[in-house]
Amino acid sequence: MEAGHIAALARAADAADPIRSLTAIAELRRETARLEAVAVRRARTQGNIWTEIAAALGISKQAVHKKYGGRGLFRTHE
């Protein structure tokens, strides 16, 4: 998804129509989850450890490892 579309969704999230706003928020949530997963995968590929990734996300190492470590997409040794 391109940055322009994300910006449009962010503007729509502030719409006067609550249904339009909720629809945009739901799409933003899905897109940010996808972008987060991509960034975590890139960080692991580049050698970052779970502790560093967790700190960047503002969550515990256990939480980030639980969310992403079991997918088989990432190195799980530290």
Secondary structure, DSSP 8 states (H G I E B T S, - for coil): --HHHHHHHHHHTT-SSHHHHHHHHHHHHHHHHHHHHHHHHHHHHTT--HHHHHHHHTS-HHHHHHHHGGGSSS----
